[in-house]
């Protein structure tokens, strides 16, 4: 550590070299000892820091990030808060990034902008009084209050960036190093190659395998989220839902049901895990999240209705579930990511017991739809039921329960089915039905992808 005796010696050497016209001392982060440690209380700036900064200024060489951080940390105007103390390694890593963004290869200090370094020394014998030792050459970079404020402001700014991560560690010290901890880091530090991320990515890839979709237990995903050091919770906390789904998306995955839509992710439940298309994997907002996307919401309703009808006779044929995918693509133009999500929803529904596939909440979701959208749902459902070439009485009975939700009479199920099976048209529901009326609507062809002159 550079100390008071070193100040006298350094000053003497610098003065001698100046008189002789010798070259300046080779100053760099490699030729100087390390800067003083970052202590929790940044009291009076250490003398060793002031000497080191003076040498950097005198040599007119870029200030290394280690010495720059020590300056910003010990600046009298900076208040050191808990995140900086609790997360020292993350603070150093983030400072290196922000310092380079602002100063490139490093800040070069102008020695002419500062006065000379002066130190007050109190001898052990108090009767001798205070002595002042002044350098003839070394500039005192820290003497001028507020000098280079953009640099010293980096520590408070980074403290704010690390606040969420620090608070999370304060509540979950046993989950440090987990994917959940990584998800709260500032984006600049969220390295996809970090150990917890690489481990999670490997496990997710194994679960999905060569397929695009797999039904997995909630317990498995919660263990990936919390890491192996801590027991997983019974349910994903509400406060972690967005971080969880965003982390999955950044790794290239999503789940259905989506916990953002209100369906909790529980250890005892299951979900459909799916791989995102490459173009959507870099965005946490690229996937429809619910009712704000009309075509997606309609397609999701069709999947649930098809699952209800498919189980009406106690089984759902492979051809019926395959038909769902074909019908979705023909009726609803969506992004590849949305189709993947719907495929996961379909796989998850297919794995559920028949008793869980009900029409609960469907009336409320269908009622606001305009007439042509409800007719499109009816058409899609009929095409799915007809996919295996055999329509059972129980499936017809299920359709009769659904038809009033579309504003259609249950007595029209037979004629509508006949129209689809013979390649004819289904007539639009009466304009007085539920939802917004659509005037002048034409009949819908079973093979058509449009209901009217306006695309859905």
C-alpha positions as CSV (number, residue, x, y, z in Angstrom):
1,X,0.0,0.0,0.0
2,X,1.3,3.4,-0.9
3,X,1.7,5.4,2.4
4,X,3.1,8.7,3.7
5,X,6.7,7.7,3.5
6,X,6.1,6.6,-0.1
7,X,4.7,10.1,-0.8
8,X,8.0,11.7,0.2
9,X,10.0,9.1,-1.8
10,X,7.8,9.4,-4.9
11,X,7.9,13.2,-4.8
12,X,11.7,13.1,-4.5
13,X,12.1,10.7,-7.5
14,X,9.6,12.7,-9.6
15,X,11.4,16.0,-8.8
16,X,14.8,14.5,-9.6
17,X,13.5,13.1,-13.0
18,X,12.0,16.5,-13.8
19,X,15.4,18.2,-13.1
20,X,17.3,15.7,-15.2
21,X,14.8,15.7,-18.1
22,X,14.3,11.9,-17.6
23,X,11.3,10.0,-18.8
24,X,8.3,9.9,-16.6
25,X,7.8,6.8,-14.4
26,X,6.0,4.0,-16.2
27,X,2.5,4.3,-14.6
28,X,-0.3,1.8,-15.1
29,X,-2.5,-0.6,-13.2
30,X,0.3,-3.2,-13.6
31,X,3.1,-1.0,-12.2
32,X,1.1,0.3,-9.2
33,X,0.0,-1.8,-6.2
34,X,-3.7,-2.5,-6.0
35,X,-6.0,0.4,-5.0
36,X,-7.3,0.5,-1.4
37,X,-10.1,-1.9,-0.6
38,X,-13.7,-0.9,-0.8
39,X,-14.7,-0.7,2.8
40,X,-18.4,-0.3,3.9
41,X,-17.8,3.2,5.2
42,X,-16.2,5.5,2.7
43,X,-14.7,8.0,5.2
44,X,-11.7,10.1,4.5
45,X,-10.1,9.1,1.1
46,X,-7.0,7.0,1.8
47,X,-3.7,8.7,1.2
48,X,-2.7,5.8,-1.0
49,X,-5.6,6.4,-3.3
50,X,-4.8,10.1,-3.6
51,X,-1.2,9.3,-4.5
52,X,-2.2,6.7,-7.0
53,X,-4.6,9.0,-8.7
54,X,-2.0,11.7,-8.8
55,X,0.4,9.4,-10.5
56,X,-2.1,8.5,-13.2
57,X,-2.8,12.2,-13.8
58,X,0.8,13.1,-13.9
59,X,1.6,10.3,-16.4
60,X,-1.5,11.2,-18.6
61,X,-2.4,7.6,-19.0
62,X,-5.9,6.1,-18.9
63,X,-7.2,5.5,-15.4
64,X,-7.7,1.7,-14.9
65,X,-11.2,0.6,-13.9
66,X,-10.0,-0.7,-10.5
67,X,-8.6,2.7,-9.6
68,X,-11.6,4.5,-11.1
69,X,-13.9,2.4,-8.9
70,X,-11.9,3.1,-5.8
71,X,-12.1,6.8,-6.6
72,X,-15.9,6.7,-7.1
73,X,-16.3,4.6,-4.0
74,X,-14.3,6.8,-1.7
75,X,-15.6,10.1,-3.1
76,X,-16.9,12.2,-0.1
77,X,-20.2,12.9,-2.0
78,X,-21.0,9.2,-2.5
79,X,-23.2,7.4,0.0
80,X,-22.5,3.6,0.0
81,X,-25.8,1.7,0.2
82,X,-26.6,-1.9,1.0
83,X,-26.6,-3.3,-2.6
84,X,-23.0,-2.1,-3.1
85,X,-21.9,-3.8,0.1
86,X,-24.0,-7.0,-0.3
87,X,-23.0,-7.6,-4.0
88,X,-19.4,-6.5,-4.3
89,X,-18.5,-8.8,-7.2
90,X,-21.5,-7.8,-9.2
91,X,-20.8,-4.1,-8.5
92,X,-17.2,-4.5,-9.8
93,X,-18.4,-6.3,-13.0
94,X,-21.1,-3.7,-13.6
95,X,-18.7,-0.8,-13.0
96,X,-16.3,-2.3,-15.6
97,X,-19.1,-2.2,-18.2
98,X,-20.5,1.2,-17.4
99,X,-17.0,2.7,-17.1
100,X,-16.0,1.4,-20.5
101,X,-19.3,2.7,-22.0
102,X,-18.6,6.2,-20.7
103,X,-14.8,6.5,-20.9
104,X,-13.7,3.8,-23.5
105,X,-10.1,2.8,-22.7
106,X,-10.2,4.9,-19.5
107,X,-10.4,8.4,-18.2
108,X,-7.3,10.5,-18.8
109,X,-6.8,13.1,-16.1
110,X,-5.3,16.6,-16.7
111,X,-2.8,17.3,-14.0
112,X,-3.0,21.0,-14.7
113,X,-6.6,21.0,-13.5
114,X,-5.7,20.2,-9.9
115,X,-3.7,21.7,-7.1
116,X,-0.8,19.9,-5.5
117,X,-1.3,17.1,-3.0
118,X,-1.0,18.3,0.6
119,X,-1.2,16.1,3.6
120,X,-1.7,17.1,7.2
121,X,0.2,14.9,9.7
122,X,-0.5,14.7,13.4
123,X,2.6,13.5,15.2
124,X,2.3,11.0,18.1
125,X,3.6,13.8,20.4
126,X,0.6,16.1,20.4
127,X,2.8,19.0,21.6
128,X,4.5,19.1,18.2
129,X,1.3,20.3,16.5
130,X,0.0,19.4,13.1
131,X,2.5,19.3,10.2
132,X,1.7,19.9,6.5
133,X,3.5,17.9,3.9
134,X,3.0,19.3,0.4
135,X,4.1,17.6,-2.8
136,X,5.9,19.7,-5.3
137,X,4.6,17.7,-8.3
138,X,1.8,15.3,-7.5
139,X,-1.7,16.7,-8.3
140,X,-4.5,16.1,-5.7
141,X,-7.3,14.8,-7.9
142,X,-9.7,14.3,-5.0
143,X,-9.2,17.7,-3.4
144,X,-11.6,19.5,-5.7
145,X,-15.2,18.7,-4.5
146,X,-17.4,17.2,-7.2
147,X,-14.5,16.8,-9.7
148,X,-15.5,14.4,-12.5
149,X,-19.0,14.0,-11.1
150,X,-20.1,11.7,-14.0
151,X,-17.5,9.2,-12.8
152,X,-18.4,9.4,-9.1
153,X,-22.1,9.2,-10.0
154,X,-21.6,5.7,-11.4
155,X,-21.6,4.0,-8.0
156,X,-25.0,5.4,-6.9
157,X,-26.4,4.6,-10.4
158,X,-25.2,1.0,-10.3
159,X,-26.5,0.6,-6.7
160,X,-29.9,1.4,-8.1
161,X,-29.4,-1.2,-10.9
162,X,-28.4,-3.9,-8.3
163,X,-31.2,-3.0,-5.9
164,X,-33.7,-5.7,-7.0
165,X,-30.9,-8.4,-7.0
166,X,-29.7,-7.3,-3.6
167,X,-33.2,-7.3,-2.1
168,X,-33.8,-10.7,-3.5
169,X,-30.6,-12.1,-2.0
170,X,-31.6,-10.5,1.3
171,X,-34.8,-12.6,1.3
172,X,-33.4,-15.8,-0.3
173,X,-29.8,-16.2,0.8
174,X,-30.1,-20.0,0.3
175,X,-31.0,-19.5,-3.4
176,X,-27.9,-17.5,-4.4
177,X,-26.5,-18.8,-7.7
178,X,-29.9,-20.0,-8.9
179,X,-31.8,-19.1,-12.1
180,X,-34.2,-17.1,-9.9
181,X,-31.3,-15.0,-8.6
182,X,-29.9,-14.5,-12.1
183,X,-33.2,-13.3,-13.4
184,X,-33.1,-10.3,-11.0
185,X,-29.6,-9.1,-12.2
186,X,-29.3,-6.0,-14.4
187,X,-29.5,-7.1,-18.0
188,X,-25.9,-6.1,-18.5
189,X,-24.8,-8.8,-16.1
190,X,-27.4,-11.5,-17.3
191,X,-24.8,-13.6,-19.1
192,X,-26.5,-16.6,-20.8
193,X,-23.3,-18.5,-20.3
194,X,-23.4,-18.1,-16.5
195,X,-23.4,-21.5,-14.6
196,X,-27.0,-21.4,-13.3
197,X,-28.3,-20.4,-16.7
198,X,-26.3,-23.0,-18.6
199,X,-27.5,-25.7,-16.1
200,X,-31.1,-24.6,-16.5
201,X,-30.8,-24.5,-20.3
202,X,-29.4,-28.0,-20.4
203,X,-32.3,-29.3,-18.2
204,X,-34.9,-27.6,-20.3
205,X,-33.5,-28.9,-23.5
206,X,-33.5,-32.5,-22.0
207,X,-37.1,-32.2,-21.0
208,X,-38.3,-31.0,-24.4
209,X,-35.9,-33.3,-26.4
210,X,-36.3,-33.4,-30.1
211,X,-39.9,-32.4,-29.9
212,X,-41.1,-28.8,-29.7
213,X,-43.5,-29.4,-26.8
214,X,-43.5,-31.6,-23.7
215,X,-45.8,-31.9,-20.7
216,X,-43.7,-31.7,-17.5
217,X,-44.4,-31.4,-13.8
218,X,-44.6,-28.1,-12.1
219,X,-42.2,-29.4,-9.4
220,X,-39.5,-30.0,-12.1
221,X,-39.7,-26.4,-13.3
222,X,-39.8,-25.0,-9.8
223,X,-36.6,-26.9,-9.0
224,X,-34.9,-25.5,-12.1
225,X,-36.0,-22.1,-11.0
226,X,-34.9,-22.2,-7.3
227,X,-31.8,-24.4,-7.8
228,X,-30.7,-27.5,-5.9
229,X,-29.7,-25.7,-2.7
230,X,-33.2,-24.7,-1.7
231,X,-36.5,-26.7,-1.5
232,X,-38.9,-25.5,-4.2
233,X,-42.1,-23.7,-3.1
234,X,-45.4,-25.4,-3.5
235,X,-46.4,-22.6,-5.8
236,X,-44.6,-19.9,-7.8
237,X,-45.0,-16.7,-5.8
238,X,-46.9,-13.9,-7.6
239,X,-44.0,-11.6,-7.3
240,X,-41.7,-13.9,-9.3
241,X,-44.1,-14.7,-12.1
242,X,-42.9,-12.1,-14.6
243,X,-39.2,-12.8,-13.8
244,X,-39.8,-16.5,-14.3
245,X,-41.6,-16.2,-17.6
246,X,-39.0,-13.6,-18.9
247,X,-36.1,-15.9,-17.9
248,X,-37.7,-18.8,-19.7
249,X,-38.2,-16.7,-22.8
250,X,-34.6,-15.5,-22.8
251,X,-33.5,-19.2,-22.7
252,X,-35.9,-19.9,-25.6
253,X,-38.8,-21.5,-23.8
254,X,-42.4,-20.8,-22.7
255,X,-45.1,-22.7,-20.8
256,X,-48.8,-23.2,-20.9
257,X,-50.9,-22.4,-19.0
258,X,-49.1,-19.1,-18.7
259,X,-48.9,-18.1,-15.0
260,X,-49.2,-14.4,-16.2
261,X,-52.8,-15.1,-17.2
262,X,-53.8,-16.1,-13.7
263,X,-53.3,-19.9,-13.7
264,X,-50.8,-20.6,-10.9
265,X,-47.7,-22.8,-11.5
266,X,-47.8,-25.4,-8.7
267,X,-45.5,-28.2,-7.8
268,X,-48.3,-30.8,-7.9
269,X,-49.6,-29.6,-11.3
270,X,-48.3,-30.0,-14.9
271,X,-47.6,-27.5,-17.7
272,X,-46.9,-27.7,-21.4
273,X,-43.2,-26.7,-21.9
274,X,-42.4,-25.5,-25.5
275,X,-39.4,-24.3,-27.4
276,X,-39.7,-20.9,-28.9
277,X,-38.9,-20.2,-32.5
278,X,-35.4,-18.6,-32.9
279,X,-36.9,-15.2,-33.9
280,X,-38.9,-15.0,-30.7
281,X,-36.4,-16.3,-28.2
282,X,-34.7,-13.0,-27.7
283,X,-37.9,-11.2,-26.7
284,X,-40.0,-11.5,-23.5
285,X,-42.9,-9.8,-25.2
286,X,-43.0,-11.7,-28.5
287,X,-45.6,-14.3,-27.3
288,X,-49.3,-13.4,-26.9
289,X,-50.2,-13.3,-23.3
290,X,-54.0,-13.4,-23.2
291,X,-57.0,-11.4,-24.2
292,X,-55.2,-8.4,-25.7
293,X,-54.6,-10.5,-28.9
294,X,-58.0,-11.2,-30.6
295,X,-57.0,-14.0,-33.1
296,X,-54.9,-15.7,-30.5
297,X,-57.6,-15.6,-27.9
298,X,-60.1,-17.0,-30.3
299,X,-57.7,-19.8,-31.3
300,X,-57.2,-20.6,-27.6
301,X,-60.9,-20.8,-27.1
302,X,-61.2,-23.2,-30.0
303,X,-58.6,-25.5,-28.4
304,X,-60.5,-25.6,-25.2
305,X,-63.8,-26.2,-26.9
306,X,-62.3,-29.0,-29.0
307,X,-60.9,-30.7,-25.9
308,X,-64.4,-30.6,-24.2
309,X,-66.1,-32.1,-27.3
310,X,-63.3,-34.6,-27.9
311,X,-63.7,-36.1,-24.4
312,X,-67.5,-36.2,-24.6
313,X,-67.3,-39.8,-25.8
314,X,-64.6,-40.7,-23.3
315,X,-61.7,-40.5,-25.8
316,X,-60.1,-38.0,-28.1
317,X,-58.6,-39.5,-31.3
318,X,-55.1,-38.7,-32.5
319,X,-56.6,-37.5,-35.8
320,X,-58.9,-35.0,-33.9
321,X,-56.0,-33.5,-32.0
322,X,-54.0,-33.3,-35.3
323,X,-56.9,-31.6,-36.9
324,X,-56.9,-28.9,-34.3
325,X,-53.4,-27.8,-35.5
326,X,-54.6,-27.8,-39.1
327,X,-57.7,-25.8,-38.3
328,X,-55.9,-23.2,-36.3
329,X,-53.5,-22.5,-39.1
330,X,-56.3,-22.3,-41.7
331,X,-58.6,-20.0,-39.6
332,X,-56.2,-17.8,-37.5
333,X,-53.1,-16.1,-39.0
334,X,-50.7,-16.0,-36.0
335,X,-46.9,-15.8,-35.4
336,X,-44.9,-19.0,-35.2
337,X,-44.4,-18.3,-31.5
338,X,-48.2,-18.1,-31.0
339,X,-48.7,-21.5,-32.8
340,X,-46.0,-23.1,-30.6
341,X,-47.8,-21.7,-27.5
342,X,-51.2,-23.1,-28.7
343,X,-49.5,-26.4,-29.4
344,X,-48.3,-26.5,-25.8
345,X,-51.8,-25.7,-24.6
346,X,-53.2,-28.5,-26.7
347,X,-50.7,-31.0,-25.4
348,X,-51.4,-29.9,-21.9
349,X,-55.2,-30.2,-22.3
350,X,-54.7,-33.7,-23.9
351,X,-52.9,-34.8,-20.8
352,X,-55.6,-33.6,-18.4
353,X,-58.3,-35.9,-17.0
354,X,-61.6,-35.7,-18.9
355,X,-63.4,-34.3,-15.9
356,X,-61.3,-31.2,-15.9
357,X,-62.3,-30.2,-19.4
358,X,-65.4,-28.1,-18.9
359,X,-67.1,-25.0,-20.3
360,X,-66.5,-23.0,-17.2
361,X,-65.9,-19.4,-18.0
362,X,-66.5,-19.9,-21.7
363,X,-69.7,-18.0,-22.0
364,X,-68.1,-14.9,-20.6
365,X,-65.2,-15.1,-23.1
366,X,-67.4,-15.8,-26.1
367,X,-70.2,-13.3,-25.5
368,X,-68.2,-10.2,-26.5
369,X,-67.2,-11.7,-29.9
370,X,-68.8,-10.4,-33.1
371,X,-71.1,-12.8,-35.0
372,X,-68.6,-13.7,-37.7
373,X,-65.9,-14.6,-35.1
374,X,-68.4,-16.9,-33.3
375,X,-69.4,-18.5,-36.6
376,X,-65.7,-19.1,-37.3
377,X,-65.4,-20.9,-33.9
378,X,-68.4,-23.0,-34.8
379,X,-66.8,-23.9,-38.2
380,X,-63.5,-24.8,-36.7
381,X,-65.1,-27.0,-34.1
382,X,-67.2,-28.9,-36.7
383,X,-64.1,-29.5,-38.8
384,X,-62.2,-30.9,-35.8
385,X,-65.1,-33.2,-34.8
386,X,-65.4,-34.5,-38.4
387,X,-61.6,-35.1,-38.7
388,X,-61.8,-38.9,-37.8
389,X,-64.9,-39.4,-40.0
390,X,-67.1,-40.6,-37.2
391,X,-69.2,-38.3,-35.1
392,X,-70.6,-40.0,-32.0
393,X,-74.0,-39.1,-30.3
394,X,-72.1,-37.9,-27.2
395,X,-70.1,-35.5,-29.4
396,X,-73.3,-34.2,-30.9
397,X,-74.7,-33.7,-27.4
398,X,-71.6,-31.7,-26.4
399,X,-72.0,-29.5,-29.5
400,X,-75.6,-28.9,-28.6
401,X,-74.4,-27.5,-25.2
402,X,-71.9,-25.2,-27.0
403,X,-74.1,-23.9,-29.8
404,X,-76.1,-21.4,-27.7
405,X,-72.8,-19.8,-26.7
406,X,-72.3,-19.0,-30.4
407,X,-75.9,-17.5,-30.6
408,X,-76.9,-20.6,-32.6
409,X,-79.9,-22.9,-31.9
410,X,-78.9,-26.4,-30.6
411,X,-81.3,-27.8,-33.2
412,X,-78.9,-26.5,-36.0
413,X,-76.1,-28.8,-34.9
414,X,-77.2,-31.6,-37.3
415,X,-77.6,-29.4,-40.3
416,X,-74.3,-27.5,-39.6
417,X,-72.5,-30.9,-39.3
418,X,-74.0,-32.1,-42.5
419,X,-72.8,-28.9,-44.3
420,X,-69.3,-29.4,-43.2
421,X,-69.3,-33.1,-44.0
422,X,-70.6,-32.5,-47.5
423,X,-68.4,-29.5,-48.3
424,X,-71.3,-27.0,-48.2
425,X,-71.7,-23.8,-46.2
426,X,-72.9,-23.2,-42.6
427,X,-75.3,-20.4,-42.3
428,X,-74.4,-17.4,-40.1
429,X,-76.0,-17.1,-36.7
430,X,-78.9,-14.7,-36.4
431,X,-77.8,-11.1,-36.0
432,X,-79.8,-10.9,-32.7
433,X,-77.5,-13.4,-31.1
434,X,-74.9,-12.6,-28.4
435,X,-72.1,-10.2,-29.3
436,X,-71.9,-7.5,-31.9
437,X,-74.1,-8.2,-34.9
438,X,-72.4,-8.5,-38.3
439,X,-74.7,-7.3,-41.0
440,X,-74.7,-8.9,-44.4
441,X,-72.6,-11.9,-43.4
442,X,-72.4,-14.6,-45.9
443,X,-72.4,-18.3,-45.2
444,X,-69.1,-19.8,-44.2
445,X,-67.5,-22.5,-46.4
446,X,-66.0,-25.4,-44.5
447,X,-62.8,-25.0,-46.5
448,X,-62.8,-21.2,-46.5
449,X,-60.4,-19.2,-44.3
450,X,-62.5,-16.0,-44.4
451,X,-65.9,-15.3,-43.0
452,X,-66.7,-12.0,-44.7
453,X,-65.0,-9.4,-46.8
454,X,-62.9,-8.4,-43.7
455,X,-60.1,-10.7,-42.5
456,X,-60.2,-11.8,-38.9
